[in-house]
């Protein structure tokens, strides 16, 4: 059973073996933390961007990338807090579109299926998930939609996103998952 822990700490300073970064399938990164991750992990970004460009990355999927380690120069990390894997969780079809329930659910199921072999055979025990792209900046009551279906509304953190994360990630064995929240969200 996984242990889910909410934190306000920076995800880029975590000692996680796997970083989970919510992205879109347009290949455009607007979040400041994702932009910083783009420069820190260029191998992950180039693979993600290539998959977006050739159309092989669908909304509701997950692209896990094993990082290549730099062997020379300033890129060598001796502090051991660099992730071994980065999971690109595709939760939206455009950087300005919020995540939808069906997209997040499908992406979490795909992540769950891909992470099981990493837990069993690669010894992954610590995961860090960036939650800011999963949180809509617009409250539900202000959103104006011509459709009244629940699936077209932006996800609410406490009512939608956190229960989905708990439901699909809690059953993973022997795992600690740190969910990195912005400081505007209470723990």
HELIX and SHEET records of a PDB file:
HELIX    1   1 UNK A   11  UNK A   13  5                                   3    
HELIX    2   2 UNK A   32  UNK A   40  1                                   9    
HELIX    3   3 UNK A   42  UNK A   53  1                                  12    
HELIX    4   4 UNK A   73  UNK A   75  5                                   3    
HELIX    5   5 UNK A  101  UNK A  121  1                                  21    
HELIX    6   6 UNK A  132  UNK A  134  5                                   3    
HELIX    7   7 UNK A  150  UNK A  152  5                                   3    
HELIX    8   8 UNK A  157  UNK A  161  3                                   5    
HELIX    9   9 UNK A  162  UNK A  169  1                                   8    
SHEET    1   A 6 UNK A   3  UNK A   7  0                                        
SHEET    2   A 6 UNK A 176  UNK A 180  1                                        
SHEET    3   A 6 UNK A 126  UNK A 130  1                                        
SHEET    4   A 6 UNK A  18  UNK A  24  1                                        
SHEET    5   A 6 UNK A  85  UNK A  92  1                                        
SHEET    6   A 6 UNK A  62  UNK A  66 -1                                        
END                                                                             
